[in-house]
Amino acid sequence: MAVDPLIELQGVNKYYGELHVLRDIDLTVGKAEVVVVVGPSGSGKSTLCRTINRLETIQSGTITLDGQPLPEEGRALARLRAEVGMVFQSFNLFAHKTVLQNVSLAQVKVRRRGKDEADRRSRELLERVGLLTHAGKYPAQLSGGQQQRVAIARALAMEPKAMLFDEPTSALDPEMINEVLEVMRQLARDGMTMVVVTHEMGFARASANRVVFMADGRIVEDRAPEEFFAHPRSERAKDFLSKILKH
């Protein structure tokens, strides 16, 4: 149990029609904790991630952020999404806006910052992710890894309490993966609360406080990375690791 819980899921169930994709999920993520969610395709990892900022609604159970239940809709939901940054497989950048404009936009619209203040903050964050020199470019002029780093800067610009990453490197060429993971490793070192769905086991080993292994919509194991990788308890986890660690 985390000392100071920031994200709590209790008895969470999610269905798509007949398909039961999340089954009685209980998960607590403490402040400044990095929880990496792994498991085979179709195990519910991404759905779990997306319920935390209500991109997916749930059928039963409760999800709280900093002690508050997730709001249903409207302005309160927009505020929640500002509190919980999300980075997806696809970068979702506005093609017709520059890198700087992409990072500043939501600051102005949601956080109500003045343009100059938003741009100043954006430049700081672009420097942090190693892209300040690209501030005037458009997304199409950047590599996939650079676009994903812009997406991370954009999420950070909202000063979120937590960051969710849904397979942030799965659409990238191998040589670009590390530049994105390095930004994420730095965030972890800086104490950002993170829930990361990923196939990058090296990141899980090096940066996670806990590894959550999912299969068939359930959390099968929730353990420290060194324990999980060295001594998986369940047959499902052993099978998964034997396949994934051979590569």
C-alpha positions as CSV (number, residue, x, y, z in Angstrom):
1,M,0.0,0.0,0.0
2,A,1.4,3.4,-1.0
3,V,2.2,5.8,1.8
4,D,0.4,8.8,0.3
5,P,-2.0,7.6,-2.4
6,L,-2.6,9.9,-5.4
7,I,-4.5,7.5,-7.6
8,E,-6.8,4.8,-6.2
9,L,-8.8,2.2,-8.1
10,Q,-11.2,0.0,-6.1
11,G,-13.3,-2.8,-7.5
12,V,-13.1,-1.4,-11.0
13,N,-15.0,-3.2,-13.8
14,K,-15.2,-2.3,-17.4
15,Y,-17.1,-4.0,-20.2
16,Y,-17.3,-3.4,-23.9
17,G,-20.7,-5.1,-24.6
18,E,-20.2,-8.7,-23.5
19,L,-16.4,-8.4,-23.2
20,H,-15.2,-8.0,-19.6
21,V,-12.0,-6.0,-20.1
22,L,-11.2,-5.0,-16.5
23,R,-12.1,-7.4,-13.7
24,D,-12.3,-6.1,-10.1
25,I,-9.2,-4.0,-10.4
26,D,-7.7,-2.7,-7.2
27,L,-4.6,-0.5,-7.6
28,T,-3.1,2.3,-5.6
29,V,-0.4,4.6,-6.9
30,G,1.4,6.7,-4.4
31,K,2.7,10.2,-4.9
32,A,6.0,10.3,-6.8
33,E,5.7,6.6,-7.5
34,V,6.3,5.1,-10.9
35,V,4.1,2.1,-11.7
36,V,4.8,0.2,-14.9
37,V,1.9,-1.9,-16.3
38,V,2.9,-4.9,-18.4
39,G,1.2,-7.9,-19.9
40,P,0.2,-9.6,-23.1
41,S,-1.9,-7.8,-25.8
42,G,-5.5,-7.6,-24.9
43,S,-4.9,-7.9,-21.1
44,G,-6.6,-4.6,-20.4
45,K,-3.5,-2.4,-19.8
46,S,-4.4,0.5,-22.1
47,T,-8.0,0.4,-20.9
48,L,-6.8,0.6,-17.3
49,C,-4.6,3.6,-18.1
50,R,-7.4,5.4,-19.9
51,T,-9.9,5.0,-17.1
52,I,-7.7,7.0,-14.8
53,N,-8.5,10.3,-16.6
54,R,-11.9,9.0,-17.7
55,L,-11.2,8.6,-21.4
56,E,-12.9,5.3,-20.7
57,T,-15.9,5.1,-18.4
58,I,-16.3,2.2,-15.9
59,Q,-19.3,0.1,-15.1
60,S,-18.6,-0.4,-11.4
61,G,-16.0,0.5,-8.8
62,T,-14.5,3.8,-7.8
63,I,-11.5,5.8,-9.0
64,T,-10.2,8.7,-7.0
65,L,-7.4,11.2,-7.7
66,D,-5.9,12.9,-4.7
67,G,-8.9,11.7,-2.6
68,Q,-11.5,13.1,-5.0
69,P,-13.8,10.8,-7.2
70,L,-13.4,11.4,-10.9
71,P,-15.9,13.9,-12.2
72,E,-18.6,12.8,-14.7
73,E,-18.3,15.4,-17.3
74,G,-18.1,19.1,-18.1
75,R,-15.6,21.6,-16.7
76,A,-14.7,19.5,-13.8
77,L,-13.6,16.7,-16.2
78,A,-11.6,19.2,-18.3
79,R,-9.8,20.2,-15.0
80,L,-9.2,16.6,-14.1
81,R,-7.5,16.0,-17.5
82,A,-5.3,19.0,-16.8
83,E,-4.3,17.4,-13.5
84,V,-3.5,14.0,-15.2
85,G,-1.3,14.3,-18.2
86,M,-1.6,11.6,-20.9
87,V,0.8,10.6,-23.6
88,F,-0.5,8.1,-26.2
89,Q,1.1,5.9,-28.9
90,S,0.1,8.5,-31.5
91,F,1.4,12.0,-30.8
92,N,-1.9,13.9,-31.4
93,L,-0.1,17.1,-32.2
94,F,-1.8,19.8,-34.3
95,A,-0.2,19.6,-37.7
96,H,-0.9,23.3,-38.6
97,K,0.6,24.7,-35.3
98,T,4.3,25.0,-34.5
99,V,5.9,23.0,-31.7
100,L,5.8,26.0,-29.4
101,Q,2.1,26.6,-30.2
102,N,1.3,23.0,-29.6
103,V,2.8,23.2,-26.1
104,S,1.2,26.6,-25.3
105,L,-2.3,26.0,-26.6
106,A,-3.9,24.2,-23.6
107,Q,-2.1,26.4,-21.1
108,V,-3.9,29.4,-22.6
109,K,-7.3,27.6,-23.1
110,V,-7.5,25.5,-20.0
111,R,-5.1,27.0,-17.5
112,R,-6.0,30.5,-18.6
113,R,-2.4,31.6,-18.8
114,G,-1.4,34.7,-20.8
115,K,0.2,33.9,-24.1
116,D,3.6,35.3,-23.1
117,E,3.6,33.3,-19.8
118,A,2.5,30.2,-21.7
119,D,5.2,30.5,-24.3
120,R,7.9,31.1,-21.6
121,R,6.8,28.0,-19.8
122,S,6.7,26.1,-23.1
123,R,10.3,27.1,-24.0
124,E,11.5,25.9,-20.5
125,L,9.8,22.5,-21.1
126,L,11.1,22.2,-24.7
127,E,14.5,22.8,-23.3
128,R,13.9,20.1,-20.7
129,V,13.0,17.5,-23.4
130,G,15.9,18.7,-25.7
131,L,13.8,20.4,-28.4
132,L,14.1,24.1,-27.8
133,T,15.9,24.6,-31.1
134,H,12.8,23.1,-32.8
135,A,10.2,25.4,-31.3
136,G,9.4,27.1,-34.6
137,K,9.0,23.9,-36.6
138,Y,5.8,22.0,-37.5
139,P,5.2,18.4,-36.3
140,A,5.8,17.1,-39.9
141,Q,9.3,18.4,-39.8
142,L,10.2,16.3,-36.7
143,S,11.0,12.6,-36.3
144,G,8.5,10.4,-34.4
145,G,10.7,10.5,-31.3
146,Q,10.9,14.3,-31.4
147,Q,7.1,14.5,-31.8
148,Q,6.6,12.2,-28.8
149,R,8.9,14.4,-26.7
150,V,6.8,17.4,-27.8
151,A,3.7,15.5,-26.6
152,I,5.4,14.9,-23.2
153,A,6.3,18.6,-23.0
154,R,2.7,19.6,-23.8
155,A,1.4,17.3,-21.0
156,L,3.9,18.6,-18.5
157,A,2.9,22.2,-19.4
158,M,-0.3,21.7,-17.5
159,E,1.7,21.0,-14.4
160,P,-0.1,17.7,-13.8
161,K,-0.2,15.8,-10.5
162,A,0.4,12.6,-12.4
163,M,1.4,11.4,-15.9
164,L,-0.1,8.5,-17.8
165,F,1.8,6.9,-20.6
166,D,0.0,4.5,-22.9
167,E,2.7,2.6,-24.9
168,P,4.5,5.8,-25.7
169,T,7.2,4.2,-27.7
170,S,5.3,1.5,-29.6
171,A,4.9,3.6,-32.8
172,L,8.5,4.6,-32.9
173,D,11.5,3.3,-34.8
174,P,13.9,1.5,-32.5
175,E,16.6,4.2,-32.6
176,M,14.1,6.8,-31.4
177,I,12.8,4.8,-28.5
178,N,15.6,5.7,-26.2
179,E,15.3,9.4,-26.5
180,V,11.7,9.2,-25.3
181,L,12.6,6.8,-22.5
182,E,15.4,9.1,-21.4
183,V,12.9,11.9,-20.9
184,M,10.6,9.6,-19.0
185,R,13.5,8.3,-16.9
186,Q,14.4,11.9,-16.0
187,L,10.7,12.6,-15.0
188,A,10.8,9.6,-12.8
189,R,14.0,10.8,-11.1
190,D,12.4,14.2,-10.6
191,G,9.6,12.6,-8.6
192,M,6.7,12.7,-11.1
193,T,3.9,10.2,-10.3
194,M,3.7,8.0,-13.4
195,V,1.6,5.1,-14.6
196,V,3.3,3.6,-17.7
197,V,1.9,1.0,-20.0
198,T,4.9,-0.3,-22.0
199,H,6.7,-3.2,-23.5
200,E,10.1,-1.7,-22.6
201,M,11.3,-4.0,-19.9
202,G,14.5,-2.2,-19.4
203,F,12.6,0.9,-18.5
204,A,10.4,-1.1,-16.1
205,R,13.5,-2.6,-14.4
206,A,15.4,0.7,-14.1
207,S,12.7,3.2,-13.3
208,A,9.6,1.5,-11.8
209,N,8.9,1.4,-8.1
210,R,6.4,-1.4,-8.9
211,V,5.6,-3.6,-11.9
212,V,1.9,-4.5,-12.3
213,F,1.4,-7.6,-14.5
214,M,-2.0,-7.9,-16.1
215,A,-3.6,-10.9,-17.9
216,D,-7.3,-11.4,-18.9
217,G,-8.4,-8.1,-17.4
218,R,-7.0,-8.8,-14.0
219,I,-4.0,-7.7,-12.0
220,V,-2.0,-11.0,-11.6
221,E,1.1,-9.6,-9.9
222,D,2.0,-6.2,-8.3
223,R,5.6,-6.3,-7.1
224,A,8.9,-4.6,-7.0
225,P,10.7,-4.9,-10.4
226,E,13.6,-6.9,-9.2
227,E,11.3,-9.5,-7.6
228,F,9.0,-9.6,-10.6
229,F,11.7,-10.2,-13.2
230,A,13.8,-12.6,-11.1
231,H,11.0,-14.6,-9.5
232,P,7.6,-14.2,-11.2
233,R,5.0,-16.1,-9.1
234,S,2.3,-16.9,-11.6
235,E,2.5,-19.2,-14.6
236,R,1.1,-16.4,-16.8
237,A,3.9,-14.0,-15.8
238,K,6.6,-16.7,-16.3
239,D,5.2,-17.5,-19.8
240,F,5.0,-13.8,-20.6
241,L,8.6,-13.1,-19.5
242,S,10.0,-16.1,-21.2
243,K,8.6,-14.8,-24.5
244,I,9.5,-11.1,-24.1
245,L,12.9,-11.4,-22.6
246,K,14.3,-13.6,-25.4
247,H,14.2,-10.7,-27.8
